[in-house]
Amino acid sequence: VHYLVNGSVRRAGDQLRVTAQLVDSGTGRELWAERYEGNLENVFGIQTQIAQEISQALQAQLSSKEKESIEEVPTHDVVAYELYLQANELLENYNEAIQKWDPLYTAVRQLDEATTRDPNFVLAWCRLAEAHDNLYWYNADHSDSRRAAAQTAVDQAMRLRPDLGEVHLAAAIHLMATRSDYSAVRRELELARRTLPNSSKVMGLLAKADERQGRWRDAIRNLEEAIMLDPKSRELITVRNDLYQYHRRYKDLQELLNESAAAGISAGSIDFTRAAIVWQEKGDTSAFHTLLDPPVGPFRAIGRATLLKVQCALADGNSKAARKFLVDDPRQEFEAGDREFFCRDYITGWIERCSGDEAAARDAYTKARPLQEAYVEKWPDDPNPLMVLAITDAGIGRKEDAIKEAHEALARRPIDQNAVEGPLLALDLAQVYLWVGERELALKQLEALAQVPRGLTYGYLAKVPTWDALRSEPRFQKLIANLGPIPIENRMTKE
């Protein structure tokens, strides 16, 4: 960076005072400074004037398109713009793991009002599409109507300004949230980059597409570029950290977490990742207990803390504590991400199965089946509810149904088409095989997963009683003993 712009904006009623200064970053020498006063209604005029005078101070040769961009006003409605900025703040700082859905719904309301006040406010339409997509993606409202609302906002933005990079970025976000067509995502991002060459969001989304296509090395490169552009982005740093976690590169991840702290990532988020590392690498639940046991730690949203508490208790061999954690949570529905919803009886079945009480587990899974089947009917094209139903049927003893459902679920997100979601579904298939008595198929499935990112972790295999039937198998013992880091390389680049 050769030059820095700094200054301040002060507002008193509808009056503004803006000071701006252009500084040479190498010498600290002031190149230009000015003060502006005006009415709030003229805020964009002041903004345009500052941009023009800075370009003149730098003796920059602007193209006609760049001049148009500087002079363009996003909206003439100041109230609509303020609503847009407020919604922007909510969307940029939303953390699904520790917040509920209120910020997203508030952003939708604000952007709805902004676009109602000014139907030509294209940036507000873009952000409205993203707000709807977040509600859809994070399972707050994974409905056809929510997806359609996002599509309507994208279409409106595209109708207004098909040449605008932000519009194509919004289209790419929508495709990522609602479809698995990563080639289409890439096409939209390439169009977005033409006018947004330094957008960290474009590079970050490209990295997410890389991940799902197994382009791990490309994902790291694009993430590093995105983080260079926006060093304090919680989302970008989290995605990068997750990628190292997928590859079981825990030593490297520990070093990255030190950088995360310096970048301003919350201590709670970093502590949770450190706890996950200890659990995955060593099967040690103590760090999770520190975060999750009363008083409740940061990972509290939407019942996920209870699921994690139950898993830790079962890993510790304490089924009594697992039952108490479930009793203490009044929810009837528990959500684990990726449209994995579990009813209360399903969790009871898991606890009893891991405790060795097959009859009680079968009774609980039998009660759970109609509710788990309802999720499949609600999202008929999604593999995750179907896979949960397969595990339910395996717990009941419906062998043929369980295997058929599990295969169908994995066929919707195979690893060679989605390298992030596919391994988790493949791991669930191994569990189905084991629970219906197909030990050899379960072992082969696990051995294959040991070679791919996000497939297996030591803690889950070595400590959770789900896999107790394989404990005496030498191949299983060898498998968990050899779960070391995986090289970060491009493995699957199928379009």
N, C-alpha and C positions, 0 to 999 in steps of 0.2 A: 504494500500500500504506500503510494508516494504522497498522497494528500489526505488530510482529515478535515471533515466538516463538523464543527460543534456549535453549540448555541443553546438557546432556551426559548420556550413559548410560555407567555403568561397571559392569563385570561381573567378579565374582570367584567362580568356580565356578558355583553355581546361585543366587548372590545378586546382586541388582541395586540400584544407587543411581542415581536419576534426579533431576536438577535441571532446573527449567524456569523461564523468566522471560518475562513479557509486557511489551513496551516500546512506547511511543508513538514512531513513526518520525520524526515531525516535531520533537519536542522531546528525544527520548532519555530521557524520564522513565519510570521503572519503574512499571508499573501493578499488577503482581502477580508474586509469586515463591513457589516452594515446592520442598521436597525430599521425595523419596519413597524408601523402602527396602522391598524385598520379595523374594520368591522368583521365580525365572525363570518358574515356572508361572503367576505372576500378572501377567505383563508386559502382557497386554491389559486387565486390570483397572486397572492404573496408567494406561495410555493413555486409557481411558475417563474416569477421574477427572480427568486433566489437561484433557481436552477440555471436561468439564462445568464445571470451575472457571474456565477461560478464558472460556467463554461467559457465566458469571455475572459475571465481572469486566468484561466488555464490555456487560453488561446486555442481552444478545442475547435476542430472543424466538424460541425454537426451535419449529418445527412438530413434530407428533407423529412424522412421518417422519424429521425431522432428529434427534430424540431417539433413535429406533430405530437410526439409522445410527451415532450416537456409541456406543451401547451394544452394537452388534453385534460379535461376535468372529469373525474370519475362520476360525479353527480352534482347537480345544482342544489340538492336538498341537504342542508347541513345536518338536520336531525337524522335523516337516513344514513348519512356518513358516520355519525356518532354511534348509531345502533350497529352499523357494520363493524366499527372498531371494537366495540364492546364484545360482539360475538366472536370477532377474530381472537381477542384475548382469551376467551373461554376455550376455543378450539385449539389454540396453540399450547395451552397449559393443561389440557385435559390428561389425566392419568387414570386409565381404566382400572388399574389394580387397587387403587386406594380411594377412588371417588365413586359415587353413584351416578345415576344418569341425569340428574337435574341440570348440570351445566350444558349438556348437549341439547336437551329440550328447550332450555332458556335461549341458547344460540339460535335454534330453529325459529322460535317466536320473534326474536329480534330481527332476524334476517327476513322473515315473512313480512314484518312491518316495514322494513327498509325497502323491499322490492314492491310492496304495495304503494308506498309513498312515491317511489320512482321506479316504474316498471322497466326503465332502460338502464338501470344500475347493474351493469354486467358483472362487476366484481362481487357484488352481493349475491347474485345468482350462483356464481361459482362456489362461494362459501356455503350457501344454502344447500347445494348439492352435496358438499363434503359433510355438512352436519347430518343430513339424512343418511349418507353412506356410513358414517360412524355409528349411528344408532342401529343400522342394519348389521354392520360388521361385528360390533361388540355384543350383539344378541339382545340389546334392549328392546328392539322391535324388528325381528328378522322376518318381516312379512312382505308379501308381494306389493302391498300398498305403499310401504316405506321405500322399497326399491323403485317403484314407479314414480314416487315423489322426487327422488333424487334424479331419475332420468328426465323428468319434466324440467327440472332446474338446469340440467346440462343442456337440454335441447333449446331452452330459452336463451341461455348464454351463447350457444353456438349460432343461433339465429341472429342475435344482436351483433356479435363480433367474432366471426369465424377465423379472423386473422390473429387474434390475441393469444399469447402464450398461456395466460392464466386459464383460458377456456379449455385449451387442450390438456392442461394439467388436471383440471377438474374432470375432464372426460377420462383421463387415465386412472385417476383415483376411483372413479365410479366403476370402471371395468375391473380394477383390482379387487374391489369390495364385493362385486356381485357376480363376476364370471371368472373363469380360469383361462381366459384367452390372453396369454402373456405376450403373444406376438402383437395383438391389437394394442395392449398397454404400451409396448415399445414404440409402435407407430405414433401414438398420440404424444409420447414423451419426446420423440424426435422433432415433432412439429412444435412442441412447447419450447424446446431448447433454442429454436431459431430466434426468439425474442426474449428468452430468459436464460442466457448462456451461463449466468452465475447463480442460478437458483439451487439452493441446497435441497429444496423439496423435490425438484426434478431428479437430482442425482440420488437422493434417498429412495425415491420410489423405484427408480431404475435398479437400485441395489436389491430391493425387495423382490422385483421380478427375477433378478439374477438368482437369488436364493431359491425360489420355487422351481427354477429350471436347473438347479444343481450347478450353477456357474459360481461356485464359491469364491474363487480367486477374483473373478470380475466383481462380485458383490463387495469384497473387501476393498478393492481399488476404488469403486464408486462411493462406498461409504466414507473412506478416508478423504476423498475429494469433497464430499458433502459436509463432513465435519470441519474441514479446513475453512469452508465457506461460512459455516455456522457452528463455531466451537462449543457453544453452550446449549445446543439442541438436545434435550433429554431424550426425545424419540430416536434420533440418529444414534446417539451413544448407546442406548438400550438395544437397538437392532444389532449394532456391531458386537456388543457384549454377548447377546444371544447367539450370534454366529460362532463365536469362540466356544461357548458353552455346548453348542450342538456337536462340535468337533472334539469335545472332552479335553480341550487345551486349557486346563484349569490354571496352570502356572502363568501362562500368558494373560489369562483373564484377570488374575489377581493384580498384575501390573497395570492393566487397563483400568481397573477399578480405582487405582490411585489417581490416574488421570481424570476419571469421572468425578472424583471428589473436587479436584482443582477446577473442573468446568462448572461446578455449581449444582451437580446432580444431588438430589436429596439424600441425606444420611440414611433415612429409612430404606430407600430403594437400594442403596449400595449394601447396607447390612443384609437385606433380604437376598441379594445375589451372592454375597459371601456365604450365607447360610446354605444356599442351594449348592454352592461348590463343595462345601464340606460334606453335605449329604450325598451328593452324586458321586464324589470321588472316594469317600471313605465310609459311607453309610452311617455317619454320625448325626444324630438328630438334635444334639444339645443346642446348637445355634438357632435352630428353628424354635425350640422350646423358649429360648430367651425372647424371641420376637412375638411368639403367638400365645404363650401362656399369660394368664391375667397379670397385670392389666394388658388388654388386647393391644397387639402391635400394629404396624402399619398396613399389613396385608389383610384387610378386614371386609372388603367390599363383596357383596352379592353371595355371601356364604362360602367363599373359597377358603377362608381361614379354617372353617370347620372341617372341610374335606382334608386339608393338609394336617390338621390336628389328629384326625382319625388315622391317616396314613402313618404319621409319626408314632402314634400309640401302638399301632399294629406292628410296626417295624421294631419297636421296643419290646414286643411280646406282652403288651398290656391291653388285652381286649376289654377289660373292665373300664379303663380310662377311655377307650374308643367309644364304648357304649354311652358313657357319661357325656362326652363331647357332643354326641348326637342328640341326647336327651336335652341338653342345655340349650340347644339351638331350636327355636320354635318353627323354623321354616319347614315347609312341606316339599320344597323344591331347591335343589342345589345345582349351581352352574359352574362348570370347570373350564369354560372357554371352548371355542370351536364348535358351538352348538351341542356341547355335551351337557345335557341336563339329566340329573338323577333325582328320582323321587325318594322319599324317605325310606320306603321299604327296600329299595335297591341298595342303599347304603347299609341298611340292617343286614341284608343278605350277604354283602361283602364282609362285614365284620364277623358274622357267624361262620361263614365259609373259612375265613382266615383263622378263626378260633377252633376249627375242627368239628363244629356241630353241623354236619351235612343236612340233617333233617330240618333244623331251624332255618338254615340258609335256603333250602328248597322252598319252604313255606313262605319266607319273605320274598323271594324272587317270584313266586307264583302270584303273590299279591301285587307285586310291582309291575308285572307284565302288561296289564291293560293300560297303565299310565305311561309306561315306556313306549308302548305301541302307539299311543296318542301322539307322541312327539314325532314318530315316523310319519304319521298321517298329516301332521302339521307341516313338516318339511320333507316331502316325499323325495326330493332330488338330492338331499344332503346325506353324505355317508355317515356322519357321526351319530345321529340318533339311531340309524339302522345297526351300527356296530354295537351300540349300547344294548339294543334289543337282542343282538346275537349273544352277548355275554350273559344277559338275563336268561335266555333260553338254555345256554350252557349250564348255568347254575341250577336250572330246573331239571335238566337231563334230557332236553329235547335236542338230541344230537344232530339229526339231519337238518332241522330248521336252523340251528345255531351255525353250522358250517356253511350252509347256503347263504344265510344273511351276512355272515362275515366276509365271504368271498365277494358277494355283490357290493358290499360297502367299500372294500378295498379297490374293486374294479373302477369305482367312481373317482378315486384319487390315488392311482398307483404311484409308486415312488418315481418311476421314469417320467411322470407327468407333473408331479408336485413333490419336490424333495424336502419340503417342510412338513406338510400334513401327512404324506404317504407313510413315512416310517412309524408314526404313532398308530395309524390304523393297522399297519403290518404287525406291530407289537401286540395290539388287541387280538389279532387273528391267532397269534401264538398262544395267548391266554385261552382263547376258545378251544383250540386244539387240545391243550393240556386238560382243561376241565371236562372235556367229553371223552377223555381217555386216549387220545392220539399223541402219545408221548414223543414218538419219533418225529412226527410232523412238527410238533412244537419245538423240539430241539433244532431241527433243520432251519426252521423259521428264525429262531434266535441267533443261530450261527451266521446266517446271512445278514441279519440286522447289525451284527457286531462290526461289519465292514462299512457301514454307511453312517453319515452324520445324523444326529438326533435319534438314532435307533435305540441304543441301550445306555444305561448308566449302572455303575457298580452298586450304588446304594439300593436302587429299585430291585435289582435282581437278587442281591445278596441278603437283603434284610426284610423285604415285604413278603409275608406268608403266602401270597398269591402263587408263588413258585415253589412251595414246599415239596410238592410231589417230585421235583427234579433234583432235590438236594443231594441224593446219594449217587446221582449219575456223574461219572468221571468227566464226561464231555461238558456237562453243565459247570462243574467246578473249574475245569480248564478255561471255559468261556469267560466266566466272571473274573478269573485271575488275570486274564490277558486284555482286559478292557482299558487299553491305554489311549493316548491321544491319536487322533486321525489327522493326516496331512490336509491342509486347506488347499484343495486343487479342484479344477473343473472336472466333474465326473459325468454330468449329464446336461447336454445343451440342446436337447430336442425342442424344436419350436412348437 
